[in-house]
Amino acid sequence: MPQDETRVWTPAEIMRTSGAYWMSSALHSAVALDIFTLLDGVSLTAEEIAAKAGCDRRGTSTLLTALTALRLLEKSGSTYADCPAARQYLSARSPDYLGHIVLHHSHLVPAWSRLTEAVRAGAPTRESAHRSRDAEEREHFLLGMFNVASQQAKLIADALDFGDCADLLDLGGGPGAYAVHFCLKNPRLSAVIYDLPTTRPVAEKVLERFDLRGRVGFMEGDFLKDPVAGRYDVVWISQVLHAMDDADAGTLLTKAAAALKPRGRVFIQEFMLDDARDGPEHPALFGCNMLVGTERGKVYTRGELEGLLTKTGARRVFRVNIALPQGCAVMAGEF
């Protein structure tokens, strides 16, 4: 697919793109300081917000002005209030809260600021590529992934026909967004989430929230090193392969195929590049995120994913006909 022909690279557009981190930094700070939750349902002055947030009055006023100009806040006289979208998506009281993924993006900024270094060295610059995430950062990552995945899981659950399938393995499933929504859509389906032990506490909170602890279980393990117990009609692998090179991706898919019952299916969801490697935009930029954050991660093309599934032994490989945001695609392999 060619690049977006609607974008015209004028000097103004170049300048806007170069300084786009100003907007994201203002958003990151507002979420980190919980400004939108403080203003959920009320109007407050800059002084009142500064006092509640434990911040300097001048600093708070400057940030509030920026948020108002971005139309995330509404100003009336000397008071500020959330705009409707901020109230829905950025107040921690909202069920549609996206603050966790915003804070995850904030955690990525130091590594992205060193992208030039990563390109020169071909090595990650993100510290957490070399250490485990601390508990707070890990929780923002997992819950952020759950928030984003839940929106797509509903679309995918409507598009996929699980038919008479009884068992699903959500391999590398994190907090279990897909296992949850697939089971909600298919009453006969049960699922197992397979992920690291550090993920379990967050996943169990999610399962309790949706009252699915009896139908969705959690299996602890490192899917590249440890065995995968059980046999399943479906193995679902979402946004996992991009952290791996071809060899590790092949190892994981071999384990997935071995965990299938006869005539089972493997589904892979990834940000997918066109075979010409000229887009879409989000998968291409996500490749830079893998460069600064992982040792060998990459974004796969459609042909590469088809090749991995075929090499693993899939009898038939196809792309699921569903439109998803951010260049996501779902590939299926029938075994």
C-alpha positions in Angstrom: 0.0 0.0 0.0 1.5 3.4 -0.9 2.0 6.1 1.6 -0.9 8.3 2.6 -1.5 10.6 -0.4 -3.5 13.0 1.6 -0.5 14.2 3.6 1.4 17.1 2.0 4.8 17.7 3.5 4.8 21.5 3.7 7.1 23.4 6.0 4.2 23.9 8.4 3.5 20.1 8.4 7.2 19.3 9.0 7.3 21.7 11.9 4.1 20.3 13.4 5.4 16.8 13.1 8.8 17.7 14.6 7.1 19.3 17.6 4.3 16.8 18.0 5.9 15.6 21.3 4.9 18.9 22.9 1.3 17.7 22.7 1.9 14.2 23.8 4.1 15.5 26.7 1.3 17.7 27.9 -1.2 14.8 27.7 1.2 12.5 29.6 1.8 15.0 32.4 -2.0 15.6 32.8 -2.7 11.9 33.1 0.2 11.3 35.4 -1.0 14.1 37.7 -4.6 12.8 37.4 -5.9 16.2 36.3 -8.9 14.8 34.4 -10.0 12.7 37.3 -9.8 15.7 39.6 -12.1 17.6 37.2 -14.5 14.7 36.6 -18.0 16.3 37.3 -16.6 19.5 38.8 -15.1 22.9 37.8 -12.1 24.1 39.6 -9.7 27.1 39.5 -6.0 26.7 38.8 -5.3 27.3 42.4 -7.7 24.6 43.5 -6.3 22.1 41.0 -2.7 22.9 42.0 -3.6 22.3 45.7 -5.4 19.0 45.0 -2.6 17.7 42.7 0.2 18.9 45.0 1.8 21.0 42.3 3.1 24.5 41.9 0.5 27.1 41.0 2.5 28.6 38.1 3.3 25.1 36.7 -0.3 24.0 37.0 -1.6 27.1 35.3 0.8 26.7 32.4 -0.3 23.1 31.9 -4.0 23.9 32.1 -3.6 26.6 29.5 -2.0 24.1 27.1 -4.7 21.5 27.8 -7.4 24.1 27.1 -5.8 25.0 23.8 -5.7 21.3 22.9 -9.5 21.2 23.7 -9.0 18.6 26.4 -10.3 21.1 29.0 -12.9 23.8 28.8 -12.3 27.2 30.5 -15.1 29.4 31.8 -13.9 32.6 33.6 -11.3 31.4 36.1 -12.4 27.7 36.3 -11.6 24.6 34.3 -13.6 21.5 33.5 -13.1 18.3 31.4 -14.3 18.2 27.9 -16.7 15.3 27.2 -14.0 13.2 25.5 -11.5 13.7 28.4 -14.2 12.8 30.9 -14.9 9.6 29.0 -11.4 8.4 28.2 -9.0 10.2 30.6 -10.8 10.2 34.0 -9.8 7.2 36.0 -13.5 6.9 37.1 -14.6 6.0 33.6 -14.9 2.4 32.4 -13.4 3.6 29.1 -10.3 5.0 30.8 -7.2 5.0 28.5 -4.9 6.5 31.0 -2.9 3.3 31.5 -1.8 3.2 27.8 -1.1 6.9 27.9 1.3 6.4 30.8 2.8 3.4 29.0 3.6 5.7 26.1 5.1 8.1 28.6 7.5 5.4 29.8 8.6 4.8 26.2 9.7 8.5 25.7 13.3 8.2 27.0 14.1 5.3 24.7 12.5 7.0 21.7 14.6 10.1 22.4 17.6 7.9 21.6 16.3 6.5 18.4 19.3 7.8 16.4 21.6 5.9 18.8 19.5 2.7 18.3 19.7 3.1 14.5 23.4 3.5 14.6 24.0 0.5 16.9 21.1 -1.7 15.9 20.4 -2.2 19.6 17.8 -1.2 22.1 18.1 2.0 24.1 15.2 1.3 26.5 16.4 0.4 30.0 13.6 -2.1 30.6 14.9 -4.1 27.6 17.6 -5.2 30.0 15.6 -5.5 33.2 12.2 -6.4 34.4 9.6 -3.6 34.5 9.0 -2.3 38.0 5.6 -3.1 39.4 3.9 0.3 38.6 5.2 0.4 35.0 4.3 -3.2 34.5 0.7 -2.6 35.7 0.3 0.5 33.4 1.6 -1.7 30.5 -0.7 -4.6 31.2 -3.9 -2.5 31.9 -3.1 -0.3 29.0 -2.9 -3.3 26.7 -6.1 -4.6 28.2 -7.9 -1.3 27.5 -6.7 -1.1 23.9 -7.2 -4.9 23.3 -10.7 -4.8 24.7 -11.9 -2.4 22.0 -10.5 -4.7 19.3 -11.5 -7.9 21.0 -15.2 -7.0 20.7 -14.7 -6.4 16.9 -12.8 -9.6 16.4 -15.2 -11.7 18.6 -18.0 -10.6 16.3 -16.0 -11.5 13.2 -14.7 -14.9 14.1 -16.9 -18.0 14.1 -15.7 -20.4 16.7 -18.4 -22.8 15.9 -18.3 -25.9 18.1 -14.9 -24.9 19.6 -14.8 -25.7 23.3 -11.2 -24.7 24.3 -9.1 -21.7 23.6 -5.5 -21.0 24.5 -4.6 -17.3 24.8 -0.9 -17.6 24.3 1.0 -14.7 25.8 -2.4 -13.3 26.7 -1.4 -10.8 29.4 -4.4 -9.7 31.4 -6.7 -11.7 29.1 -8.7 -9.2 27.1 -9.2 -11.6 24.2 -9.9 -14.7 26.3 -12.5 -12.6 28.2 -14.3 -11.2 25.2 -14.2 -14.4 23.2 -15.8 -16.3 26.1 -18.4 -13.5 26.6 -19.4 -13.8 22.9 -19.3 -17.6 22.9 -21.0 -19.2 26.0 -19.8 -22.7 25.2 -16.1 -21.6 25.1 -13.6 -21.9 27.9 -10.1 -20.5 27.8 -6.7 -20.5 29.4 -4.4 -17.5 29.5 -0.7 -18.5 29.3 1.7 -15.8 30.5 4.5 -14.9 33.0 3.8 -15.3 36.7 4.1 -11.5 37.1 1.0 -11.1 34.9 -1.2 -13.3 37.0 -2.4 -10.8 39.7 -3.6 -8.3 37.0 -5.3 -11.1 35.0 -7.1 -12.4 38.0 -8.5 -9.0 38.8 -9.8 -8.8 35.2 -11.4 -12.2 35.4 -13.0 -11.4 38.7 -14.4 -8.1 37.3 -16.1 -10.1 34.4 -17.1 -13.0 36.6 -15.2 -15.5 34.4 -12.8 -17.2 36.9 -14.8 -20.4 36.4 -14.4 -20.4 32.6 -11.0 -18.7 32.1 -7.9 -20.1 33.8 -4.3 -18.9 34.0 -1.3 -21.0 33.3 2.1 -19.6 34.4 5.2 -20.0 32.1 7.7 -18.6 29.7 6.3 -19.7 26.3 9.7 -19.9 24.7 11.3 -22.0 27.5 8.5 -23.9 29.3 6.0 -26.6 28.0 2.4 -25.7 27.2 0.0 -28.2 28.8 -3.3 -29.2 27.4 -4.9 -29.5 23.9 -7.1 -26.8 22.4 -9.4 -26.2 19.5 -8.0 -22.7 19.0 -4.7 -20.9 19.9 -4.9 -17.1 19.9 -1.6 -15.2 19.7 -2.0 -11.4 19.8 0.8 -8.8 19.5 3.4 -11.3 20.7 5.5 -12.1 17.6 6.7 -8.5 17.1 9.0 -8.9 20.1 10.8 -11.8 18.4 13.0 -12.6 15.5 12.0 -15.3 12.9 13.7 -18.1 14.9 11.8 -17.4 18.1 8.6 -16.8 16.3 8.9 -20.2 14.6 9.6 -21.8 18.0 6.5 -20.2 19.4 4.3 -21.2 16.5 5.6 -24.8 16.7 4.5 -24.9 20.3 1.1 -23.5 19.4 0.6 -26.1 16.7 1.6 -28.9 19.1 -1.0 -27.6 21.5 -3.8 -28.0 19.0 -6.4 -30.7 18.8 -6.9 -32.3 15.4 -8.2 -29.8 12.8 -7.4 -26.9 15.2 -6.6 -23.3 14.2 -4.0 -20.8 15.1 -4.9 -17.1 14.9 -2.2 -14.4 14.9 -2.9 -10.7 15.4 -0.1 -8.3 14.6 0.6 -4.8 13.3 1.2 -6.0 9.8 3.4 -4.3 7.1 2.6 -4.5 3.4 4.9 -6.9 1.5 6.5 -3.9 -0.2 7.4 -2.6 3.3 6.1 0.9 2.5 3.3 1.1 5.0 0.9 1.3 6.7 2.1 4.1 8.9 1.5 2.7 12.4 3.1 -0.7 11.8 6.1 1.1 10.2 6.6 3.4 13.2 6.0 0.5 15.6 9.0 -1.1 14.0 11.0 1.8 15.5 9.5 1.1 18.8 10.7 -2.5 18.6 14.2 -1.2 17.6 14.5 1.0 20.7 12.8 -1.5 23.0 13.9 -5.1 22.1 17.0 -7.0 21.1 15.6 -8.7 18.0 11.9 -7.6 17.6 10.5 -6.6 14.3 7.2 -5.9 12.5 6.2 -8.7 10.1 4.8 -8.4 6.6 1.8 -10.4 5.5 4.1 -12.7 3.4 6.4 -13.4 6.4 3.5 -14.3 8.7 2.1 -16.6 5.9 5.5 -18.2 5.6 5.8 -18.8 9.3 2.4 -20.5 9.5 3.1 -22.6 6.4 6.5 -23.7 7.7 4.9 -24.7 11.0 2.6 -27.1 9.1 -0.6 -25.2 8.4 -2.7 -26.8 5.7 -4.4 -23.5 4.8 -3.4 -19.9 5.6 -5.5 -16.8 5.1 -6.1 -13.3 6.3 -9.3 -12.8 8.3 -11.6 -10.3 6.6 -11.9 -7.7 9.3 -11.0 -4.0 9.3 -9.0 -3.1 12.4 -7.3 0.2 13.5 -3.6 1.1 13.5 -2.7 -1.4 10.7 -3.7 -4.5 12.7 -4.5 -7.7 10.9 -5.5 -11.2 11.9 -3.9 -14.2 10.1 -5.3 -17.7 10.5 -3.7 -21.1 10.0 -5.7 -24.3 9.8 -3.9 -27.4 10.9 
